[in-house]
């Protein structure tokens, strides 16, 4: 007798949990179906550039020939004052607390 009552109570609790879960699922599905989803595009689609009106062909290559350049290239030489001062570092030296001791070689 006691076993039947316990079994009925467990069945009622399980049924109530199942019904409440199904109700919550149904409510969620209805709420999702009612919302209006609007998507926005972040950037407009890319447009292709039109082809140039004139077709510029590269110069024909000749074996053993020289490559014409206009104007003639010049070597990169710094001015005399920069040569006397020497190269300056791009960044100031690191503070001592940021520098680590040298790595010891394995013996």
N, C-alpha and C positions, 0 to 999 in steps of 0.2 A: 504494500500500500504506500509506504513512504517512498519507495523507489519510483512508483508511478507518478506521484506528485512532483518529485524532483525532475523526472524526465519531462513532464508537461511544462514545468517552469523553464527548464533549459530550452525546450522547443519554442516557447513563447518569446523568450529573450532573443533567441537566434532569428526567429521570424521578424521580430520588431527591428532588429539590426539590419536584416536584409531589405525590408521594406523602406526603412529610412535611407539606406544606401541607394536604392533604386530611385527614390524620390529626389535625392540630391543630384544624382546623375541626370535625371530628366530635367530638373530645373537648370542645371548647367548647360545642357544641350539647347534648351529653349533660349537661354540668355545669349549663348554664342550665335544662334541663328538670327536673333533680332538685331545684332550689332551690324552697322554698316562699315565695311572695311574699305578704307580708301588708301591707295598706295600712291606715294609721291616719287617722282624720278629726280634724283639728286642733280644730275647734269643733263643737258640736252644731248641728243645723239650727235656724234662727230660727223662733220661734213667733209667730204673728200675735196682736195684741192684740184681745180681744173688743170688740165694738161697745158703746158706752155704753147703759145701759138707757133713759135719757131722752134725747130728741132736743132739744137746746138750739138754738133758731133765733136767728140774729142779728136785731137790731132792724131794723124796716123803715126804709129810707132815705126821707127827705122832701126834695124839692128846696128849696134855700134855707134849710133848717133848721139848727139848731146841733147839734153833737154833744155829748150829755150825757157828762160824766165824773164819776166819784165816786172819791175826793175831787178837788177842783179842782187842776189842776197849778200848781205854784209855780215861778218862775224859779230857775235854779241860781245861787246867789250864795254865794261863799265867805265865811267869817266874817271879821270885821274884822282879826283878827291876821294871817290869811293875806294879806289885801289889803295890809297894811302891809309885810310881809316880801317880797312879790313872788313871782313864780313861781320855783320851784327847778328846775334841770335834772334830767331823769330819770337821766342818767348823768354821772359826773365827766368833766372835760375830758380829751381824749386826751393822752398824753405827747408831748413834742416830736418824738421819733424816729418816731412813727407819723404825723405830719402831713407832707403834701407841700407843696412850694412852689406858689403860685398858678399857674394855667394862663395862659400868655401868649396874648393875642389875636393873630390873624393880621393882618398889615398889607398 
